[in-house]
Amino acid sequence: MTDQTEINALPDKTCSIERLITMKSDVEKVIAGQKTATRRNGRYADVGEVMTLEGHKYVVEKVYSQALGDLTDEHANQEGFLNVEAYKESILSYHPGMPWLPHMRVWVHEFRPVQE
């Protein structure tokens, strides 16, 4: 796992934070407090960056790489799912034909609401 405090060690972002969470169901989970992390195939945010979802602000606290095979039910809970199998089914439904490869790495973005 890459240490999120070593920002200079992270590769350049592949997309902007505005694209981090775009699906309505995911936005609803974040606002309801059910989703506190998202995994993407690229890096969309830096630690300390703020995203706004329907007027609510969230600060990114951790960014690190993770293999799909390392996911636990706790990680799936961060994503708003009961377990890894439910998370996996959801991801594969968004990306028909995509294989679920345990060695495939994704970028984890953990966030929390901004206290104003």
CYANA upper distance limits for C-alpha pairs under 8 A (distance plus 0.5 A):
  1 MET  CA     64 TYR  CA      6.72
  1 MET  CA     65 SER  CA      6.26
  1 MET  CA     66 GLN  CA      6.80
  2 THR  CA      6 GLU  CA      8.42
  2 THR  CA     10 LEU  CA      8.34
  2 THR  CA     64 TYR  CA      5.63
  2 THR  CA     65 SER  CA      6.52
  3 ASP  CA     64 TYR  CA      7.18
  4 GLN  CA     47 VAL  CA      7.69
  4 GLN  CA     62 LYS  CA      5.89
  4 GLN  CA     63 VAL  CA      5.74
  4 GLN  CA     64 TYR  CA      6.32
  5 THR  CA     47 VAL  CA      8.29
  5 THR  CA     62 LYS  CA      8.34
  6 GLU  CA     10 LEU  CA      7.53
  7 ILE  CA     46 ASP  CA      7.94
  7 ILE  CA     47 VAL  CA      7.96
 11 PRO  CA     43 ARG  CA      8.34
 12 ASP  CA     43 ARG  CA      7.93
 13 LYS  CA     42 GLY  CA      7.70
 13 LYS  CA     43 ARG  CA      5.32
 13 LYS  CA     44 TYR  CA      5.95
 13 LYS  CA     45 ALA  CA      7.07
 13 LYS  CA     46 ASP  CA      8.32
 14 THR  CA     42 GLY  CA      6.08
 14 THR  CA     43 ARG  CA      5.91
 14 THR  CA     44 TYR  CA      6.54
 15 CYS  CA     19 ARG  CA      7.41
 15 CYS  CA     42 GLY  CA      7.69
 15 CYS  CA     43 ARG  CA      7.11
 15 CYS  CA     44 TYR  CA      5.31
 15 CYS  CA     45 ALA  CA      8.30
 16 SER  CA     20 LEU  CA      7.55
 16 SER  CA     44 TYR  CA      5.59
 16 SER  CA     45 ALA  CA      7.01
 17 ILE  CA     44 TYR  CA      5.61
 17 ILE  CA     45 ALA  CA      5.63
 17 ILE  CA     49 GLU  CA      8.32
 17 ILE  CA     50 VAL  CA      8.36
 17 ILE  CA     51 MET  CA      6.76
 18 GLU  CA     22 THR  CA      8.39
 18 GLU  CA     51 MET  CA      7.08
 18 GLU  CA     52 THR  CA      8.31
 19 ARG  CA     44 TYR  CA      7.77
 20 LEU  CA     38 THR  CA      8.19
 20 LEU  CA     40 ARG  CA      8.32
 20 LEU  CA     44 TYR  CA      6.40
 20 LEU  CA     45 ALA  CA      8.16
 21 ILE  CA     26 ASP  CA      7.15
 21 ILE  CA     27 VAL  CA      6.98
 21 ILE  CA     38 THR  CA      8.09
 22 THR  CA     26 ASP  CA      7.65
 22 THR  CA     27 VAL  CA      7.20
 23 MET  CA     27 VAL  CA      6.73
 24 LYS  CA     28 GLU  CA      6.65
 25 SER  CA     29 LYS  CA      6.82
 26 ASP  CA     30 VAL  CA      6.75
 26 ASP  CA     35 LYS  CA      7.90
 27 VAL  CA     31 ILE  CA      6.76
 27 VAL  CA     53 LEU  CA      7.20
 28 GLU  CA     32 ALA  CA      6.59
 29 LYS  CA     33 GLY  CA      6.68
 29 LYS  CA     34 GLN  CA      5.44
 29 LYS  CA     35 LYS  CA      5.74
 29 LYS  CA     80 GLY  CA      7.06
 30 VAL  CA     34 GLN  CA      6.26
 30 VAL  CA     35 LYS  CA      5.10
 30 VAL  CA     36 THR  CA      6.93
 31 ILE  CA     35 LYS  CA      8.48
 31 ILE  CA     53 LEU  CA      8.25
 31 ILE  CA     56 HIS  CA      7.83
 34 GLN  CA     77 ASN  CA      8.27
 34 GLN  CA     78 GLN  CA      7.71
 34 GLN  CA     79 GLU  CA      7.94
 34 GLN  CA     80 GLY  CA      5.55
 35 LYS  CA     77 ASN  CA      7.88
 35 LYS  CA     78 GLN  CA      5.77
 35 LYS  CA     79 GLU  CA      5.33
 35 LYS  CA     80 GLY  CA      5.09
 36 THR  CA     78 GLN  CA      5.58
 36 THR  CA     79 GLU  CA      6.85
 36 THR  CA     80 GLY  CA      8.19
 36 THR  CA    110 GLU  CA      6.41
 36 THR  CA    111 PHE  CA      6.03
 36 THR  CA    112 ARG  CA      6.80
 37 ALA  CA     78 GLN  CA      5.84
 37 ALA  CA     79 GLU  CA      5.99
 37 ALA  CA    108 VAL  CA      7.30
 37 ALA  CA    109 HIS  CA      5.94
 37 ALA  CA    110 GLU  CA      4.68
 37 ALA  CA    111 PHE  CA      6.44
 38 THR  CA     78 GLN  CA      8.25
 38 THR  CA     79 GLU  CA      6.45
 38 THR  CA    108 VAL  CA      6.34
 38 THR  CA    109 HIS  CA      5.88
 38 THR  CA    110 GLU  CA      7.14
 39 ARG  CA    106 VAL  CA      6.55
 39 ARG  CA    107 TRP  CA      5.90
 39 ARG  CA    108 VAL  CA      5.01
 39 ARG  CA    109 HIS  CA      6.78
 40 ARG  CA     44 TYR  CA      8.32
 40 ARG  CA    106 VAL  CA      6.03
 40 ARG  CA    107 TRP  CA      5.74
 40 ARG  CA    108 VAL  CA      7.18
 41 ASN  CA    105 ARG  CA      7.83
 41 ASN  CA    106 VAL  CA      5.29
 41 ASN  CA    107 TRP  CA      6.48
 42 GLY  CA    106 VAL  CA      7.27
 42 GLY  CA    107 TRP  CA      6.36
 43 ARG  CA     63 VAL  CA      8.47
 43 ARG  CA    107 TRP  CA      6.25
 44 TYR  CA    109 HIS  CA      8.50
 45 ALA  CA     49 GLU  CA      6.89
 45 ALA  CA     60 VAL  CA      7.76
 45 ALA  CA     63 VAL  CA      8.04
 45 ALA  CA    109 HIS  CA      7.80
 46 ASP  CA     60 VAL  CA      7.46
 46 ASP  CA     63 VAL  CA      7.37
 47 VAL  CA     59 VAL  CA      8.29
 47 VAL  CA     60 VAL  CA      5.64
 47 VAL  CA     61 GLU  CA      5.77
 47 VAL  CA     62 LYS  CA      6.21
 47 VAL  CA     63 VAL  CA      6.86
 48 GLY  CA     59 VAL  CA      6.29
 48 GLY  CA     60 VAL  CA      5.77
 48 GLY  CA     61 GLU  CA      6.60
 49 GLU  CA     59 VAL  CA      6.21
 49 GLU  CA     60 VAL  CA      6.06
 50 VAL  CA     57 LYS  CA      7.00
 50 VAL  CA     58 TYR  CA      5.97
 50 VAL  CA     59 VAL  CA      4.88
 50 VAL  CA     60 VAL  CA      6.78
 51 MET  CA     57 LYS  CA      6.22
 51 MET  CA     58 TYR  CA      5.83
 51 MET  CA     59 VAL  CA      6.95
 51 MET  CA     60 VAL  CA      8.33
 52 THR  CA     56 HIS  CA      5.90
 52 THR  CA     57 LYS  CA      4.98
 52 THR  CA     58 TYR  CA      6.87
 53 LEU  CA     57 LYS  CA      6.93
 53 LEU  CA     58 TYR  CA      8.47
 56 HIS  CA    113 PRO  CA      8.09
 57 LYS  CA    113 PRO  CA      6.42
 57 LYS  CA    114 VAL  CA      5.98
 58 TYR  CA    111 PHE  CA      6.61
 58 TYR  CA    112 ARG  CA      5.77
 58 TYR  CA    113 PRO  CA      4.74
 58 TYR  CA    114 VAL  CA      5.58
 59 VAL  CA    111 PHE  CA      5.86
 59 VAL  CA    112 ARG  CA      6.11
 59 VAL  CA    113 PRO  CA      6.80
 59 VAL  CA    114 VAL  CA      6.45
 60 VAL  CA    109 HIS  CA      7.10
 60 VAL  CA    110 GLU  CA      6.25
 60 VAL  CA    111 PHE  CA      4.68
 60 VAL  CA    112 ARG  CA      7.23
 61 GLU  CA    109 HIS  CA      8.09
 61 GLU  CA    110 GLU  CA      6.15
 61 GLU  CA    111 PHE  CA      5.69
 61 GLU  CA    112 ARG  CA      7.66
 62 LYS  CA    108 VAL  CA      8.12
 62 LYS  CA    109 HIS  CA      6.33
 62 LYS  CA    110 GLU  CA      5.56
 62 LYS  CA    111 PHE  CA      7.51
 63 VAL  CA    107 TRP  CA      7.34
 63 VAL  CA    108 VAL  CA      5.99
 63 VAL  CA    109 HIS  CA      5.23
 63 VAL  CA    110 GLU  CA      7.00
 64 TYR  CA    107 TRP  CA      6.14
 64 TYR  CA    108 VAL  CA      5.80
 64 TYR  CA    109 HIS  CA      7.49
 65 SER  CA    105 ARG  CA      6.87
 65 SER  CA    106 VAL  CA      6.15
 65 SER  CA    107 TRP  CA      5.06
 65 SER  CA    108 VAL  CA      6.51
 66 GLN  CA     70 ASP  CA      7.33
 66 GLN  CA     71 LEU  CA      8.38
 66 GLN  CA    105 ARG  CA      5.81
 66 GLN  CA    106 VAL  CA      5.96
 66 GLN  CA    107 TRP  CA      6.81
 66 GLN  CA    108 VAL  CA      7.30
 67 ALA  CA     71 LEU  CA      7.73
 67 ALA  CA    102 PRO  CA      6.82
 67 ALA  CA    103 HIS  CA      5.94
 67 ALA  CA    104 MET  CA      5.93
 67 ALA  CA    105 ARG  CA      4.71
 67 ALA  CA    106 VAL  CA      6.77
 68 LEU  CA    100 TRP  CA      8.16
 68 LEU  CA    101 LEU  CA      7.31
 68 LEU  CA    102 PRO  CA      5.33
 68 LEU  CA    103 HIS  CA      6.79
 68 LEU  CA    104 MET  CA      6.29
 68 LEU  CA    105 ARG  CA      6.60
 68 LEU  CA    106 VAL  CA      7.53
 69 GLY  CA    101 LEU  CA      7.86
 69 GLY  CA    102 PRO  CA      4.34
 69 GLY  CA    103 HIS  CA      6.61
 69 GLY  CA    104 MET  CA      8.24
 70 ASP  CA    102 PRO  CA      7.97
 71 LEU  CA     75 HIS  CA      6.39
 71 LEU  CA     76 ALA  CA      7.72
 71 LEU  CA     84 VAL  CA      7.27
 72 THR  CA     76 ALA  CA      6.94
 72 THR  CA     83 ASN  CA      7.98
 72 THR  CA     84 VAL  CA      6.66
 73 ASP  CA     77 ASN  CA      6.64
 73 ASP  CA     82 LEU  CA      7.41
 73 ASP  CA     83 ASN  CA      4.90
 73 ASP  CA     84 VAL  CA      5.64
 74 GLU  CA     78 GLN  CA      6.97
 74 GLU  CA     83 ASN  CA      7.89
 75 HIS  CA     79 GLU  CA      7.13
 75 HIS  CA     84 VAL  CA      8.12
 76 ALA  CA     80 GLY  CA      6.94
 76 ALA  CA     81 PHE  CA      5.71
 76 ALA  CA     82 LEU  CA      6.96
 76 ALA  CA     83 ASN  CA      5.77
 76 ALA  CA     84 VAL  CA      5.71
 76 ALA  CA     86 ALA  CA      8.46
 76 ALA  CA     87 TYR  CA      6.45
 77 ASN  CA     81 PHE  CA      5.41
 77 ASN  CA     82 LEU  CA      6.16
 77 ASN  CA     83 ASN  CA      7.05
 79 GLU  CA     87 TYR  CA      8.03
 81 PHE  CA     86 ALA  CA      6.66
 81 PHE  CA     87 TYR  CA      6.23
 82 LEU  CA     86 ALA  CA      7.04
 82 LEU  CA     87 TYR  CA      8.25
 83 ASN  CA     87 TYR  CA      6.93
 84 VAL  CA     88 LYS  CA      6.45
 85 GLU  CA     89 GLU  CA      6.63
 86 ALA  CA     90 SER  CA      6.74
 87 TYR  CA     91 ILE  CA      6.74
 88 LYS  CA     92 LEU  CA      6.62
 88 LYS  CA    100 TRP  CA      8.21
 89 GLU  CA     93 SER  CA      6.62
 90 SER  CA     94 TYR  CA      7.05
 91 ILE  CA     95 HIS  CA      6.93
 92 LEU  CA     96 PRO  CA      6.37
 92 LEU  CA     97 GLY  CA      8.03
 92 LEU  CA     98 MET  CA      6.92
 92 LEU  CA     99 PRO  CA      8.22
 92 LEU  CA    100 TRP  CA      8.16
100 TRP  CA    104 MET  CA      8.25
